[in-house]
Amino acid sequence: MDNILKISADVDSFVDSCENELKEEFNRIDDICEVNSAKVISAFIKNKVSEVHLGGTTGYGYNDIGRDVIEDVFSSIFKSEDSLVRGQFVSGTHALTVALFAMLRPGDTMLSITGKPYDTLEEVIGIKDNASSLKSYGINYKEIELLNNSFDYEKIKKILKNEKIKLIEIQRSRGYSTRESIGIDSLANVIKEIREVDKEVIIMIDNCYCEFVSEREPIEVGADIVVGSLIKNLGGGIAPTGGYISGKKNLISLCADRLNSPGLGKEVGSTLGINRYILQGLFLSPNVVANSLKIAVLSSYVFDKKGYKVNPKHDDRRVDIVQSIEFKNPDELINFCRGIQNASPIDSYVTLEPWDMPGYNNKVIMASGSFIQGSSIELSCDAPIRKPYIAYLQGGLTYEYGKIGIKMALENISRK
Ligand SMILES: *Cc1c(COP(=O)(O)O)cnc(C)c1O
């Protein structure tokens, strides 16, 4: 091993020996990757993606056939009626914001049935004060906690029977919490139960980090609308920015009018040359997600064997690409993140410090030496500096770079 990486022989052989014991898990990941690859290539073939779609538009962006075909390809993959896939979405948070503001009206109530939503949505909803929140428009918010890591069916049914709920939000990935993520089977089950009492409530899924981890996506099990980021799974590390919303045609139309302008809808929005990258990133995505999963499984096993609490365990069925590792103190946590940063292709020489990131409640440390700023489908790691000291590791465009990152992070906490 080149000594620039400063990986000791001990760490090197320890991680290699862990890898040797993960054949079964890796095979399962490869099988899912093949299913999702078939899904993607079928969508490209069905929609006759062609050289002419790789160009882009400027200005208003009328007649952008590349943008249109991308949205058709997304609809084929998600088995949805329509999609909005745009570089104008700044991030996943923005896509979720647009979707919520598009579908809710003053006096409406939204209900989260997976407890407190992702940190950046607190100001969007108005859980934390903001003069532009949904709450400031008179939109109400309620939440039901998970019960023993499953849905609280009794409470959900009771609230749906007793009051008018306009929209239910289900966040699959656990974000910065210690709950379990929501698998596709349990999603299918809760949607079935919801529909027994309420045929109309809009069921919206925050699908961030979950795309292509399983063989099915939320619309296939009855969700109305699904939302995510293009600098996570579906961007494949190539899409330079953006987000997506996919689902019922009437809902996508509301979202397009909200993102752009009422009346302009999906017809506008110039793509400035990013169509090629969105398509290429999507094409690579099943494999990139598989690599990320293998990196997550390897890190889980390595740190489990070193005595740290990990979630999920290496042999658990995974729902998203995120691996959490609990450290014993803030120093270990920070050194782990620094190791990941030092193993990155971009800004490897930076010494990370925790900082007050907008939208988050605690100081956060983020390792993200990525080609696309903040891209968390690239090997990255973030952690709020609060008890329990959990690092959330995710991404990795190729398995080998991820494996090197794990070695450097382990080395960095072992040496200190
Ligand atoms: C990443 C993420 C989001 C959106 O975050 P952005 O950084 O704005 O893209 C929302 N929900 C969950 C569960 C996420 O993981």
The ligand as an SDF file (V2000), in Angstrom:
LIG
                    3D

 15 15  0  0  0  0  0  0  0  0999 V2000
  -31.1260   14.0040    2.6060 C   0  0  0  0  0  0  0  0  0  0  0  0
  -32.4910   13.9230    3.0900 C   0  0  0  0  0  0  0  0  0  0  0  0
  -33.4150   14.9360    2.8490 C   0  0  0  0  0  0  0  0  0  0  0  0
  -33.1020   16.1600    2.0660 C   0  0  0  0  0  0  0  0  0  0  0  0
  -31.8810   16.7000    2.3070 O   0  0  0  0  0  0  0  0  0  0  0  0
  -31.0930   17.6320    1.2770 P   0  0  0  0  0  0  0  0  0  0  0  0
  -29.7720   17.7270    1.9350 O   0  0  0  0  0  0  0  0  0  0  0  0
  -31.8270   18.9070    1.2480 O   0  0  0  0  0  0  0  0  0  0  0  0
  -31.0510   16.9870   -0.0510 O   0  0  0  0  0  0  0  0  0  0  0  0
  -34.6890   14.7760    3.3360 C   0  0  0  0  0  0  0  0  0  0  0  0
  -35.0480   13.6740    4.0010 N   0  0  0  0  0  0  0  0  0  0  0  0
  -34.1890   12.6620    4.2360 C   0  0  0  0  0  0  0  0  0  0  0  0
  -34.6480   11.4470    4.9600 C   0  0  0  0  0  0  0  0  0  0  0  0
  -32.8820   12.7510    3.7770 C   0  0  0  0  0  0  0  0  0  0  0  0
  -32.0430   11.7450    3.9860 O   0  0  0  0  0  0  0  0  0  0  0  0
  1  2  1  0
  2  3  1  0
  2 14  2  0
  3  4  1  0
  3 10  2  0
  4  5  1  0
  5  6  1  0
  6  7  2  0
  6  8  1  0
  6  9  1  0
 10 11  1  0
 11 12  2  0
 12 13  1  0
 12 14  1  0
 14 15  1  0
M  END
$$$$
